């Protein structure tokens, strides 16, 4: 099957079956394409849609995002995960506004924080109608199956091979439609678990389909046992039911978000309160919970301490503030922390209603 035949088959399928009503497909601008591609990294379309709508309502154009406080950006991102994406988005928006134009070439785009070759290719093809290949997760799956390419796509050799194929197949005409079509094909037909091979427009030339080895591709990532880390999260509250939050460092896990003070154990948390001259009225440990990151499991035990007449708290990591339940709803919080605080707030409200 020649590249031209492949392109024509993909585009004909897209014209009839492709998705054309996604929110980022309306009022296309480089900013909206960039934002959607960033949100869609390792995140499903159904999850992204409400976030994209809320984000663009708050930040309708690049300038709004660049001028917003990073706390507000992280708040709008809260729950979407992989928060480095939001921090990089904010930094890159500021750089673009400062230079006075949105880059329309590969070198300048990939020089911006958080923009890799595939995201840049999507921006160039969809927003600028320039012929550039992409290689997101969906496209990798389509190409590895169509060409029966073994090897984990994250491997440099396999990745290089896939880029060469994607480049060869990318057309010079209707490149925006083709790019969207390839993503749609992987998302709706050539899915990981239940591929609809009979409806695929290139199934008669798919090597994996012909050999009945579709589920062998793409090759899985080599198995690796995730380590487990354990810590205690201090839920320090005062008589007004305010909770102490601290701002995490700008980089690393939950970078730039508001969280709870962390300790290795209960004794350490108690000792810290004593050093802060905080009288302990009551304390209790809650059930240990687990949150899994890409490279480790975090088992955290919320430890509740109630105090009175709190003073300004000195945190080694940086800023700390007392917040009430209403203020918390407007903060950039990591999803596990937000759910924990909401659960405790609901528990308090139910207790007040008894």
TORPATOR-791398 format. One line per 4 residues: number of its first residue (from 1); their letters; for each residue x, y, z of C-alpha. Coordinates in nm, 3 decimals, padded with zeros to 5 digits. Example, Ala and Ser with C-alpha at 12.3 -4.5 7.8 and 13.67 -1.06 7.14 Angstrom:
BEGIN
1) AS) 01.230:-00.450:00.780 ~ 01.367:-00.106:00.714
//
This chain:
BEGIN
1) XXXX) 00.000:00.000:00.000 ~ 00.160:00.326:-00.110 ~ 00.165:00.633:00.117 ~ -00.083:00.804:-00.115
5) XXXX) -00.322:00.507:-00.099 ~ -00.289:00.502:00.278 ~ -00.360:00.876:00.305 ~ -00.661:00.858:00.076
9) XXXX) -00.811:00.565:00.268 ~ -00.761:00.742:00.601 ~ -00.909:01.070:00.476 ~ -01.208:00.901:00.313
13) XXXX) -01.284:00.728:00.642 ~ -01.241:01.056:00.833 ~ -01.480:01.239:00.602 ~ -01.751:00.988:00.684
17) XXXX) -01.674:00.879:01.039 ~ -01.421:01.118:01.193 ~ -01.497:01.331:01.497 ~ -01.561:01.692:01.401
21) XXXX) -01.749:01.830:01.700 ~ -01.489:01.816:01.977 ~ -01.459:02.153:02.155 ~ -01.102:02.216:02.038
25) XXXX) -01.208:02.155:01.677 ~ -01.421:02.469:01.693 ~ -01.267:02.816:01.652 ~ -00.927:02.664:01.583
29) XXXX) -00.630:02.870:01.696 ~ -00.271:02.770:01.776 ~ -00.346:02.831:02.144 ~ -00.653:02.604:02.149
33) XXXX) -00.476:02.328:01.956 ~ -00.175:02.350:02.187 ~ -00.392:02.344:02.499 ~ -00.594:02.044:02.382
37) XXXX) -00.285:01.847:02.280 ~ -00.126:01.917:02.617 ~ -00.436:01.811:02.807 ~ -00.474:01.497:02.595
41) XXXX) -00.127:01.369:02.683 ~ -00.191:01.040:02.870 ~ -00.552:01.151:02.929 ~ -00.874:01.036:02.762
45) XXXX) -01.088:01.266:02.551 ~ -01.393:01.221:02.776 ~ -01.188:01.339:03.074 ~ -01.036:01.633:02.890
49) XXXX) -01.357:01.785:02.744 ~ -01.493:01.944:03.066 ~ -01.146:02.064:03.167 ~ -01.086:02.219:02.825
53) XXXX) -01.420:02.399:02.834 ~ -01.363:02.534:03.185 ~ -01.003:02.629:03.110 ~ -01.083:02.820:02.792
57) XXXX) -01.375:02.992:02.961 ~ -01.135:03.122:03.227 ~ -00.844:03.178:02.987 ~ -01.007:03.235:02.645
61) XXXX) -00.683:03.348:02.479 ~ -00.311:03.306:02.528 ~ -00.271:03.646:02.691 ~ -00.520:03.560:02.965
65) XXXX) -00.322:03.247:03.051 ~ 00.012:03.429:03.047 ~ -00.113:03.702:03.280 ~ -00.284:03.468:03.527
69) XXXX) -00.122:03.371:03.859 ~ 00.020:03.021:03.846 ~ -00.201:02.929:04.144 ~ -00.510:03.002:03.937
73) XXXX) -00.376:02.794:03.646 ~ -00.304:02.499:03.875 ~ -00.648:02.532:04.032 ~ -00.812:02.500:03.688
77) XXXX) -00.589:02.198:03.621 ~ -00.660:02.033:03.957 ~ -00.768:01.671:03.910 ~ -00.629:01.638:03.558
81) XXXX) -00.293:01.513:03.687 ~ 00.062:01.545:03.555 ~ 00.080:01.901:03.686 ~ 00.410:01.976:03.516
85) XXXX) 00.197:02.014:03.203 ~ 00.013:02.310:03.358 ~ 00.332:02.473:03.487 ~ 00.500:02.438:03.148
89) XXXX) 00.189:02.566:02.973 ~ 00.196:02.878:03.188 ~ 00.569:02.936:03.138 ~ 00.546:02.885:02.763
93) XXXX) 00.247:03.122:02.737 ~ 00.448:03.392:02.910 ~ 00.740:03.336:02.672 ~ 00.515:03.351:02.366
97) XXXX) 00.349:03.674:02.481 ~ 00.688:03.825:02.558 ~ 00.825:03.746:02.211 ~ 00.507:03.879:02.051
101) XXXX) 00.410:03.590:01.822 ~ 00.312:03.224:01.831 ~ 00.590:03.016:01.667 ~ 00.496:02.844:01.342
105) XXXX) 00.805:02.628:01.299 ~ 00.936:02.314:01.466 ~ 01.262:02.447:01.622 ~ 01.093:02.738:01.798
109) XXXX) 00.800:02.529:01.918 ~ 01.004:02.248:02.072 ~ 01.223:02.510:02.242 ~ 00.922:02.608:02.454
113) XXXX) 00.867:02.437:02.792 ~ 00.661:02.118:02.768 ~ 00.627:02.105:02.389 ~ 00.772:01.793:02.232
117) XXXX) 00.796:01.691:01.869 ~ 00.450:01.531:01.848 ~ 00.268:01.822:02.015 ~ 00.458:02.062:01.789
121) XXXX) 00.360:01.855:01.485 ~ -00.006:01.869:01.583 ~ 00.008:02.247:01.629 ~ 00.180:02.298:01.294
125) XXXX) -00.049:02.065:01.100 ~ -00.383:02.154:01.259 ~ -00.338:02.524:01.338 ~ -00.098:02.626:01.059
129) XXXX) -00.177:02.358:00.796 ~ 00.191:02.272:00.761 ~ 00.294:01.916:00.684 ~ 00.448:01.772:01.002
133) XXXX) 00.410:01.420:01.142 ~ 00.282:01.338:01.487 ~ 00.337:01.034:01.706 ~ 00.106:01.035:02.005
137) XXXX) -00.011:00.716:02.177 ~ -00.297:00.655:01.937 ~ -00.082:00.697:01.627 ~ 00.188:00.472:01.771
141) XXXX) -00.070:00.197:01.817 ~ -00.201:00.231:01.461 ~ 00.144:00.231:01.305 ~ 00.288:-00.055:01.511
145) XXXX) -00.009:-00.275:01.417 ~ -00.025:-00.172:01.054 ~ 00.346:-00.243:01.009 ~ 00.376:-00.521:01.272
149) XXXX) 00.659:-00.339:01.448 ~ 00.778:-00.520:01.758 ~ 00.955:-00.352:02.044 ~ 00.823:-00.114:02.307
153) XXXX) 00.752:00.224:02.139 ~ 00.933:00.398:02.423 ~ 01.253:00.229:02.313 ~ 01.470:00.472:02.114
157) XXXX) 01.519:00.237:01.820 ~ 01.148:00.157:01.788 ~ 01.055:00.521:01.839 ~ 01.291:00.631:01.563
161) XXXX) 01.144:00.371:01.328 ~ 00.789:00.492:01.401 ~ 00.885:00.855:01.339 ~ 01.027:00.758:01.001
165) XXXX) 00.702:00.581:00.908 ~ 00.483:00.866:01.036 ~ 00.689:01.116:00.837 ~ 00.664:00.908:00.520
169) XXXX) 00.287:00.870:00.549 ~ 00.202:01.232:00.635 ~ 00.059:01.414:00.330 ~ 00.123:01.767:00.215
173) XXXX) -00.245:01.833:00.141 ~ -00.529:01.818:00.394 ~ -00.268:01.764:00.662 ~ -00.492:01.897:00.940
177) XXXX) -00.766:01.646:00.856 ~ -00.514:01.366:00.820 ~ -00.359:01.441:01.159 ~ -00.700:01.441:01.325
181) XXXX) -00.797:01.126:01.134 ~ -00.496:00.931:01.259 ~ -00.570:01.029:01.617 ~ -00.936:00.938:01.569
185) XXXX) -00.851:00.603:01.414 ~ -00.647:00.504:01.717 ~ -00.898:00.643:01.965 ~ -01.217:00.497:01.815
189) XXXX) -01.125:00.189:01.606 ~ -00.769:00.076:01.668 ~ -00.817:00.074:02.042 ~ -00.601:-00.108:02.290
193) XXXX) -00.851:-00.365:02.419 ~ -01.139:-00.391:02.172 ~ -01.018:-00.290:01.825 ~ -01.288:-00.274:01.556
197) XXXX) -01.071:-00.417:01.281 ~ -01.363:-00.485:01.048 ~ -01.438:-00.112:01.029 ~ -01.077:-00.007:00.976
201) XXXX) -01.019:00.165:00.639 ~ -00.675:00.004:00.595 ~ -00.746:-00.341:00.742 ~ -00.669:-00.529:00.420
205) XXXX) -00.308:-00.411:00.443 ~ -00.263:-00.425:00.821 ~ 00.010:-00.681:00.893 ~ -00.108:-00.744:01.248
209) XXXX) -00.466:-00.789:01.130 ~ -00.369:-01.023:00.847 ~ -00.160:-01.240:01.082 ~ -00.423:-01.224:01.359
213) XXXX) -00.168:-01.077:01.601 ~ -00.334:-00.741:01.669 ~ -00.307:-00.775:02.046 ~ 00.068:-00.834:02.022
217) XXXX) 00.115:-00.471:01.920 ~ 00.235:-00.237:02.043 ~ 00.479:-00.432:02.255 ~ 00.420:-00.364:02.625
221) XXXX) 00.660:-00.167:02.836 ~ 00.903:-00.401:03.014 ~ 00.753:-00.498:03.348 ~ 00.884:-00.306:03.645
225) XXXX) 00.775:-00.338:04.005 ~ 00.682:00.001:04.141 ~ 00.836:00.088:04.477 ~ 00.614:00.204:04.762
229) XXXX) 00.667:00.515:04.972 ~ 00.490:00.580:05.299 ~ 00.423:00.905:05.480 ~ 00.181:01.081:05.713
233) XXXX) -00.013:01.387:05.602 ~ -00.088:01.626:05.886 ~ -00.444:01.756:05.890 ~ -00.396:02.037:06.139
237) XXXX) -00.718:02.223:06.219 ~ -00.807:02.502:06.459 ~ -01.120:02.579:06.658 ~ -01.269:02.753:06.352
241) XXXX) -01.217:02.437:06.146 ~ -00.956:02.600:05.929 ~ -00.688:02.368:05.796 ~ -00.318:02.439:05.755
245) XXXX) -00.193:02.406:05.398 ~ 00.156:02.451:05.264 ~ 00.266:02.530:04.912 ~ 00.487:02.266:04.758
249) XXXX) 00.809:02.351:04.573 ~ 00.758:02.457:04.209 ~ 00.905:02.133:04.072 ~ 00.859:01.767:04.152
253) XXXX) 00.547:01.577:04.257 ~ 00.246:01.809:04.290 ~ 00.482:02.097:04.212 ~ 00.337:02.439:04.292
257) XXXX) 00.016:02.295:04.439 ~ -00.117:02.337:04.790 ~ -00.089:02.029:05.007 ~ -00.067:01.910:05.367
261) XXXX) 00.253:01.899:05.573 ~ 00.428:01.563:05.539 ~ 00.594:01.360:05.812 ~ 00.756:01.020:05.841
265) XXXX) 00.546:00.923:06.141 ~ 00.304:01.032:06.413 ~ 00.579:01.110:06.662 ~ 00.746:01.343:06.415
269) XXXX) 00.418:01.527:06.354 ~ 00.356:01.564:06.729 ~ 00.708:01.690:06.789 ~ 00.666:01.948:06.513
273) XXXX) 00.348:02.078:06.678 ~ 00.532:02.109:07.009 ~ 00.810:02.308:06.843 ~ 00.546:02.540:06.698
277) XXXX) 00.393:02.584:07.047 ~ 00.063:02.446:06.924 ~ -00.151:02.291:07.199 ~ -00.291:01.955:07.090
281) XXXX) -00.660:01.930:07.179 ~ -00.726:01.600:07.004 ~ -00.566:01.370:06.751 ~ -00.658:01.067:06.544
285) XXXX) -00.517:00.870:06.253 ~ -00.741:00.794:05.954 ~ -00.730:00.494:05.723 ~ -00.420:00.468:05.505
289) XXXX) -00.487:00.543:05.139 ~ -00.289:00.479:04.820 ~ -00.218:00.708:04.527 ~ -00.017:00.567:04.237
293) XXXX) 00.218:00.784:04.037 ~ 00.387:00.671:03.716 ~ 00.698:00.558:03.902 ~ 00.588:00.467:04.256
297) XXXX) 00.297:00.399:04.491 ~ 00.234:00.649:04.767 ~ 00.068:00.509:05.079 ~ -00.035:00.804:05.293
301) XXXX) -00.201:00.813:05.632 ~ -00.396:01.128:05.718 ~ -00.325:01.226:06.080 ~ -00.572:01.474:06.229
305) XXXX) -00.464:01.712:06.503 ~ -00.686:01.985:06.641 ~ -00.528:02.289:06.802 ~ -00.643:02.629:06.923
309) XXXX) -00.522:02.986:06.890 ~ -00.290:02.904:06.600 ~ -00.007:03.140:06.525 ~ 00.182:03.196:06.203
313) XXXX) 00.340:02.865:06.116 ~ 00.699:02.846:05.995 ~ 00.747:02.583:05.726 ~ 01.089:02.478:05.605
317) XXXX) 00.956:02.425:05.252 ~ 00.803:02.772:05.221 ~ 00.462:02.938:05.242 ~ 00.189:02.811:05.472
321) XXXX) -00.161:02.951:05.525 ~ -00.473:02.864:05.724 ~ -00.770:02.808:05.495 ~ -01.135:02.742:05.558
325) XXXX) -01.349:02.501:05.353 ~ -01.483:02.772:05.123 ~ -01.137:02.905:05.039 ~ -01.007:02.556:04.969
329) XXXX) -01.246:02.517:04.677 ~ -01.059:02.789:04.488 ~ -00.709:02.649:04.536 ~ -00.486:02.438:04.318
333) XXXX) -00.488:02.111:04.512 ~ -00.362:01.768:04.419 ~ -00.663:01.542:04.356 ~ -00.601:01.309:04.657
337) XXXX) -00.566:01.609:04.891 ~ -00.879:01.773:04.753 ~ -01.084:01.455:04.795 ~ -00.955:01.409:05.150
341) XXXX) -01.044:01.764:05.253 ~ -01.385:01.741:05.090 ~ -01.456:01.414:05.272 ~ -01.363:01.566:05.605
345) XXXX) -01.569:01.876:05.534 ~ -01.871:01.657:05.449 ~ -01.811:01.461:05.768 ~ -01.814:01.784:05.970
349) XXXX) -02.132:01.904:05.800 ~ -02.308:01.574:05.871 ~ -02.199:01.599:06.234 ~ -02.343:01.949:06.257
353) XX) -02.675:01.826:06.120 ~ -02.714:01.547:06.372
//
